[in-house]
Amino acid sequence: MPVANLYLIGAPKCGTTTVAGWLGGHRDVYWSTPKEPYYWAADFPGQRAHYGFDTRAAYESLYSSVDACSATYRGDASTTYLYSDQAVQQICANVADPRFIVCLRDPVDLVVSYHRTQLVALNEDEPDLAIAWRRSLSGHLPRSIPLDPKLVDYPRIGRLGAAMQRLYELVPRERVHVVVLDDLRDDPAGTWRRLALDLGLDPDPMPELTVANQSNKAHRLPALRRLTHRPPTALAPSVRRLRQWSRTTSLPGIPAIKQSVWRPEPRPTLDPQLRVDLQDYFRSDLALLVRLLSRDPTAWTTPLPNA
């Protein structure tokens, strides 16, 4: 049974939803529904079980259709794979000639946006990033119970240089395509064309080049959100099946219903002093990332005043 051979492995909040949407509209690419099954990240067992694809049979079912089997690429966009100690290794051991896509951005902005998503996902309960950051540095966890402690390890999430170094130790560079969020926003057409050509895909017709999944929403009904994503033990199996059905069904009207439970919220901002602290923390890792990419993202590396 075929499984994915194209992996969009992260980083989260770096344009992965946009890139997955572009590729998912291509005639030669089949994207799983949901796009993030997390199957190969066995070292994130809570997250994998939560999303319901923690067995090989469940994972293979995502790619069992005629359309999936006939596609040149079958996609899996699980962003945890970039930070997993097992996922990429297991993919390379079990999948013939996998290709990888990685989206990157300024690690400080990544942490700001990512912290917001962890609040929405109920892995985090501290709305003040400064407090959550200091807690994470000390190795402590939020009062809420995250699906996996590594999901709220903000220093680890921001160390993109270390993550890319691990990836390149396992995968030849020619099988990894890197998309930088700055390019995704400033030159979407060029970014798409480079990606398509690198994968051997016809870049025409060009997809609708919009940016998706920005950190600007909150749930209208927090109690309902908690019931569906952190249900009582007795209800967990039934809720998990319902959640799984809602992610995979093609029933008309379900996407609109799911969208209606969200309300817009201002995008997160960052205290200037905390930005300085985060830039100082990630400085050496960012230098590693610049060396690995052979690219100088000036906006990320410009020295700070009095730094």
N, C-alpha and C positions, 0 to 999 in steps of 0.2 A: 504494500500500500504506500503510495507516495506521501511525503510530508513536505514541509517548506524547504525551499532551496535558496530563498532570498530573505535575509534577516536585517531588519531595521532595528538595531539594538540599543539605540539611545543617542544622546543623552535625553532624559525627559525635559520637557519645556524648552526644547531647542529646535522646534520645527518638525518633529517627527510626524505629527498628525497631518501637517500640510504635505510633506513628502509622500506619506502613505496614500493620501487622497489623490495626488497627481498620478502615482503609479497604479493605484487601484482602478483608475479610469482607462488604463491602456489595454488594448485588445490582447496583448501577450502576457498580461500579469493578472494573477488571481490572488486576492487578498482574503485572509481568513476573516470570519465574522464570529466573535469579536477579533479585532486586529491584534490584541495583546493576550495570547493564551498563557504565557509564562511557563510552558511545559518544561523547557530545558533547564530552568533555574531551580534545580532540586534543593539548593542551599537556601532558598526562600520558600520553605514548605507551606507556611501560612498563607502567603500570597497566592501560591500556585493552587492550593486547595480552595481558597476563596473564589477563584475565578473558574474552577470546575474542570480543569483540563490536566489533572495530575496523574492520569494513566495514559499509556501509549494508545490504547483504543480510543479514548476520548479525543486525544490530539489528532490521531489519524482521521477521525470522523470529520474534522474541519476541512480536509482536502480530498474527500471521497467522491465528490460530484464529478460529472463528466467535464464541466468547465475547468475544474481544478486540475484534473488529470491531464487535460490537453494543453494547459498553459505552459509557456516557456518558463515562467517564474511563478512560484507559489510563495506568497509572502507571509511573514510573521514579524510583527512590529512590537515585540516585548522589550521595553526599555530597560528592564531590570538586568537583561543579559550583559550589558556593558559593565555592570558592577559585580556580577556573579563570578564566583571562583570556579564554577563548574559548567556553566551554560555553553560558552564558546567551545571549550574542550570537548564536551559531549556532542555538540553539533558537528564538529570536524571529524569526530570518530564515527558518527552514524549517518552522515549525509554526504553524498558524493558531490564534490566541487561546490560547496556553498559560497554564496556571495554575501558580503556584509556592507551595510550603509550605516554611517555614524553621523549624527548631527551634533554640532558643537556651538557654543556661544561663550561670551564673557562669563567666567565662573561666578562672579559676584551676582550678576543679574540672574543667572541660573538659580542660585540658592534662594534669592528673593522670591522668584516665581514658584520654585519647587515647594518652598515652605507653605505657600498658599494652597497648593494642590493637596498637601498632606493634611491640612486642616479640613478641606472638603472631603477627603477620603477617610477622615476620622482616625488616621494614624497619629495625628498631632492634636493637642488641645490647648497649646499656648499660642495665642494670636500675636504676641509680641516677638518678632524675629530675634531681637537682641537677646531676650531671655532664653528663647529656644536654642539659639546658637551657643550661648555660654553653657547651657545645660548639656548640649551635645558634646562640646569640647571636654567637659568633665566626665563624660561617659555615662551620664544618667539618662533615663527614659522619661517620656511624658507620663502623666497620671493615667491617661488613656492607654489601652493596650494595642499597640500597632500590630498589623499582620506579621511584621518581622521587624526586629529592632534596627536592622540595617537600613530600613526605609526612612528612618529619622536620624541617620548619621550624616548630618549636613556637611561636615568636613570631607567625608568620603565622596559624597555626591558631587562636590565641587572640584575634587582633584581629578580633573579630566586628563591631565598629563599622565598621571599614574595609570588611569584606566586605559588610555590609548597605548601605553607602553606594554601593559599586559596583553592587549589585543594583538599587537604586532609581534609579540613573542610566540603567538599561536597561529597567526594567519599571515600568509604572504601579503605584502602591501598591495600588490596588483589585484587582490581580491577584496580590497576595502576601498569604498568610495566615501570621502568625507564631504559633508555639506556644512558650511559655516552660516549661521543664522543671519549675519550681516549681508552675505551674498544673496540669501534667500529673499530678503526684504528689498535689497537695493538693485538686484539684477535677477529677478525670478526667471525670465526667459532664458538667460545664459546658464543659470544654475540648472534648470530643467534639461536643457540641451546637453550639457556636459554629463549629467547623470544618465540620461537615456543612451547616449552614445557609448559611455563607458560600459553599460550593461548590454550593449549590442541591440538596443531597441530603436525602432524608428521614432524620432522625436516629434513627428507630425502625425495627426493634428496635435497642436499644442493644447495642454489642459488649461482649465480656468485657473489662472495663477493668482490665487488668493491665499492669505495666511489664515490658518484655522487654530482653534483651541487656545485662545489667549486666556490669561488668568484674570478673568473679569466677571466671575459668576459665583453665586452662593445659592444654597438650597432654600426654597421657600418654606419647607416643612422639615425642620431639623429632626423632629421626633420620628417622622416617617423615614428619613434618611438613616437614622440609627437603627430602626426596626429592620430595614431591608439590608443593611450592611454590617450590623453587629447584633443579630437577633438573639433572643434567649436560646439556651442550649436545646430546649425541647422543640423549638420552632426552626432551628437551623437547617435541618435537611430539607424541609418543605420550602423555606425561603430561598435556599440555594438553588433548588430546581426552578423556582419562579424567576429568580435572577438570571439563571442560565437561559431560560426560555426567552426572556425579554431581550437578551443580547443577540440571540441567533435567529429569532423569528423574522419572517418577511411579511408578517401580517400588516396590511395598510393601517395607518393611524398610530401605531405604536411609537415610532420616532417622535411624532408631534406630542404625544402624551408625555413621553420622557423629557422632551425639551421644555414642556410647560411647567415642570416642577422647579426650574431654575429661574433666578432673578438676577438682573445685572448688578454688579457691585464695582466700585472703583478699583482699578488695578493697584496692587501693593506698591508702596513707596519705601524708601530706605533713608534712615537717618544718616546725614553726611559723615558723622564720626564712625558709625558702624561700617559704612562703605570703606572708609580708610582702613579699619581693622581687618575687614575681609580681604581687601586688596593686599595688605601686608601678609596675611596668612597664606594666600594662594600664590604669592609672588614667585617662589621657586618652582612650584608645580606648573605655573603658567609658562615659565621659561622653558621647562621641559617640553610642554606641549608645542611651543613655537618651534623648538628644534625638531621635534618629530614631524611636524607638518611642513617644515621648510617654508614657513610663512610668518610674516610679521604683522599680526593684527594690531595696527598702531593704536587704535582706541583702547585696547586692552593693556598695552604695555607702556603708555606714556607716563613718565615719572610724575608722581603727585607733588604738589608744592610742599616744600620743606620735608620731603620723604627721604 
